[in-house]
Amino acid sequence: MRDNRVITFCGGRGKGKTDYLKKLAKSSHLPKVLIVDTYDNPRWRDFETYDNPQGKNEIIPVIQMDQLKYWKKGTYRIYSSDIDSLKLAIDKHLFNCLLIWEDATKYFGKSLTKTELRSLYDTKQKNIDAIYVFHSLRKATVEIVENSDILTLKKTGDNKTVVDRKYENPDITALFEEVNKHSDKYFTQSIYIN
């Protein structure tokens, strides 16, 4: 039996987050992958990565909110300016899926609503692996980070003092320091939080 994972993934702009996530999406064992964004981001229109230029021929189509309840398999992306309706539709109709919240700062505030908490806590019951993507630890929602199974980190440009104060977790501080001292600007490291 597989365990579903909630992952917080933080990394600054230009650090390889999208390529990393495209590889995770391609390797998912779940029948569906949904990439959520607030607009039609050109980087998510296909599976092209720095080491897979042929991926530009693998188009990621758009699915509409009203189609989610009928969706059985495949990789799609979804975007809407009506964030609340989008979150409700995902909470109501999404099962058996890898769910990627691209640029989650746009979706989630400092504290989570009942719908957002339900989506976060019901991943196992709905067979969902959820990835919440932020550009920095500073902007990540603490409630999401603390309820994640895994924190994956790239360089973020955060200030160590701010990270220490916000999370008060020595494992997060140690991960932050390890990633920041690494010479590779694309370095990625993960820890289990829960």
C-alpha positions as CSV (number, residue, x, y, z in Angstrom):
1,M,0.0,0.0,0.0
2,R,1.4,3.4,-0.9
3,D,1.4,6.4,1.4
4,N,0.3,9.7,0.0
5,R,2.7,12.6,0.5
6,V,2.2,16.3,1.1
7,I,5.4,18.2,0.0
8,T,6.3,21.8,0.4
9,F,8.8,22.8,-2.3
10,C,10.6,26.1,-2.0
11,G,13.1,27.6,-4.4
12,G,13.9,31.0,-5.9
13,R,13.3,32.1,-9.4
14,G,15.6,30.5,-12.0
15,K,16.7,27.6,-9.6
16,G,15.1,24.8,-11.6
17,K,11.8,24.3,-9.8
18,T,9.7,23.8,-12.9
19,D,12.0,21.3,-14.6
20,Y,12.2,19.4,-11.3
21,L,8.4,19.3,-11.0
22,K,8.0,18.3,-14.6
23,K,10.2,15.3,-14.0
24,L,8.1,14.4,-10.9
25,A,4.9,14.7,-12.9
26,K,6.3,12.4,-15.6
27,S,7.3,9.8,-13.0
28,S,4.0,9.9,-11.0
29,H,2.4,6.5,-10.5
30,L,-1.0,8.1,-10.0
31,P,-3.4,8.1,-12.9
32,K,-3.8,11.9,-13.0
33,V,-1.6,14.9,-12.6
34,L,-3.0,18.4,-12.2
35,I,-0.9,21.6,-12.4
36,V,-2.7,24.5,-10.8
37,D,-1.6,28.0,-11.8
38,T,-3.3,31.4,-11.8
39,Y,-2.6,32.1,-15.5
40,D,-1.6,30.3,-18.7
41,N,2.1,30.1,-17.8
42,P,4.1,29.2,-21.0
43,R,6.6,27.1,-19.0
44,W,3.7,24.6,-18.2
45,R,2.4,24.2,-21.7
46,D,4.6,21.2,-22.4
47,F,7.2,18.9,-20.8
48,E,10.3,20.6,-22.2
49,T,13.2,20.8,-19.7
50,Y,16.8,21.8,-19.9
51,D,17.8,18.1,-20.4
52,N,14.7,17.1,-22.4
53,P,14.2,19.5,-25.3
54,Q,12.0,16.9,-27.1
55,G,9.5,17.5,-24.3
56,K,8.2,20.5,-26.2
57,N,6.3,18.1,-28.3
58,E,4.5,16.7,-25.3
59,I,1.7,19.2,-24.8
60,I,0.0,19.6,-21.4
61,P,-3.6,20.5,-22.2
62,V,-5.9,22.7,-20.1
63,I,-8.9,21.2,-18.3
64,Q,-11.8,23.4,-17.2
65,M,-13.3,23.3,-13.6
66,D,-16.5,21.7,-14.8
67,Q,-14.6,18.9,-16.4
68,L,-12.8,17.8,-13.2
69,K,-15.7,15.5,-12.0
70,Y,-15.5,13.5,-15.3
71,W,-11.7,13.3,-15.5
72,K,-10.2,9.8,-15.3
73,K,-6.5,10.0,-16.3
74,G,-3.8,12.0,-17.9
75,T,-1.8,15.2,-17.2
76,Y,-3.6,18.5,-17.3
77,R,-3.2,22.1,-16.2
78,I,-5.8,24.4,-14.9
79,Y,-5.9,28.1,-14.2
80,S,-8.6,30.6,-13.2
81,S,-8.9,34.1,-11.9
82,D,-11.6,32.8,-9.6
83,I,-9.3,31.2,-7.0
84,D,-12.0,30.3,-4.5
85,S,-14.2,28.4,-7.0
86,L,-11.1,26.6,-8.3
87,K,-10.2,25.5,-4.8
88,L,-13.7,24.3,-4.1
89,A,-13.8,22.3,-7.4
90,I,-10.5,20.7,-6.6
91,D,-11.6,19.8,-3.1
92,K,-14.9,18.4,-4.3
93,H,-13.8,16.5,-7.4
94,L,-10.1,15.6,-7.3
95,F,-9.1,12.0,-6.4
96,N,-6.2,9.7,-7.4
97,C,-3.9,12.5,-8.5
98,L,-0.6,14.3,-8.2
99,L,-1.6,17.9,-7.5
100,I,0.9,20.6,-8.0
101,W,0.1,24.1,-6.6
102,E,2.4,26.2,-8.8
103,D,3.3,29.5,-7.1
104,A,1.2,28.6,-4.0
105,T,1.8,32.1,-2.5
106,K,-0.9,33.3,-4.9
107,Y,-3.4,30.8,-3.5
108,F,-2.8,30.6,0.3
109,G,-2.5,33.3,2.9
110,K,-1.1,33.2,6.4
111,S,-3.8,31.0,7.7
112,L,-5.8,28.4,5.8
113,T,-9.6,28.3,5.3
114,K,-11.7,25.3,6.1
115,T,-11.7,24.2,2.4
116,E,-7.9,24.6,2.2
117,L,-7.4,22.6,5.5
118,R,-9.7,19.8,4.3
119,S,-7.7,19.6,1.0
120,L,-4.5,19.4,3.0
121,Y,-5.7,16.8,5.5
122,D,-7.7,14.6,3.2
123,T,-4.9,13.7,0.8
124,K,-4.7,10.1,2.0
125,Q,-8.5,9.5,1.8
126,K,-8.5,10.9,-1.7
127,N,-5.3,9.3,-2.9
128,I,-3.6,12.6,-3.6
129,D,0.0,13.5,-3.6
130,A,0.1,17.3,-3.1
131,I,3.0,19.6,-3.8
132,Y,2.8,23.2,-2.7
133,V,5.4,25.4,-4.5
134,F,6.7,28.6,-3.0
135,H,9.5,31.0,-4.1
136,S,10.9,31.2,-0.6
137,L,10.5,29.9,2.9
138,R,9.6,33.4,4.0
139,K,6.5,33.4,1.8
140,A,5.5,29.8,2.5
141,T,2.4,29.3,4.6
142,V,3.6,28.0,8.0
143,E,0.5,25.8,8.4
144,I,1.2,24.0,5.0
145,V,4.9,23.5,5.8
146,E,4.2,22.2,9.3
147,N,1.6,19.7,8.0
148,S,3.8,18.5,5.1
149,D,5.5,15.2,5.1
150,I,8.5,16.5,3.2
151,L,10.2,19.8,2.7
152,T,12.2,20.1,-0.5
153,L,14.4,23.1,-0.8
154,K,16.4,24.9,-3.4
155,K,18.2,28.2,-2.9
156,T,15.7,30.8,-1.9
157,G,17.5,34.0,-1.1
158,D,15.9,34.0,2.4
159,N,17.6,35.4,5.4
160,K,18.5,32.7,8.0
161,T,17.3,34.8,10.9
162,V,13.8,35.1,9.3
163,V,13.7,31.4,8.6
164,D,14.7,30.6,12.2
165,R,12.1,33.0,13.6
166,K,9.3,31.8,11.3
167,Y,9.7,28.0,11.8
168,E,11.6,27.5,15.1
169,N,12.6,24.0,13.7
170,P,16.3,23.1,13.8
171,D,15.8,20.6,11.0
172,I,14.5,23.3,8.6
173,T,17.4,25.6,9.6
174,A,19.9,22.9,9.0
175,L,18.4,22.1,5.6
176,F,18.4,25.8,4.7
177,E,22.1,26.1,5.7
178,E,23.0,23.0,3.7
179,V,21.3,24.2,0.5
180,N,22.7,27.7,0.8
181,K,26.3,26.7,1.3
182,H,26.2,24.3,-1.7
183,S,28.1,25.6,-4.8
184,D,25.5,24.3,-7.3
185,K,22.8,26.9,-7.8
186,Y,20.3,24.1,-8.8
187,F,21.1,22.0,-5.7
188,T,18.0,20.4,-4.2
189,Q,17.7,18.6,-0.9
190,S,14.7,17.3,1.1
191,I,13.9,16.3,4.7
192,Y,11.0,14.5,6.3
193,I,9.1,16.8,8.6
194,N,6.3,14.5,9.8
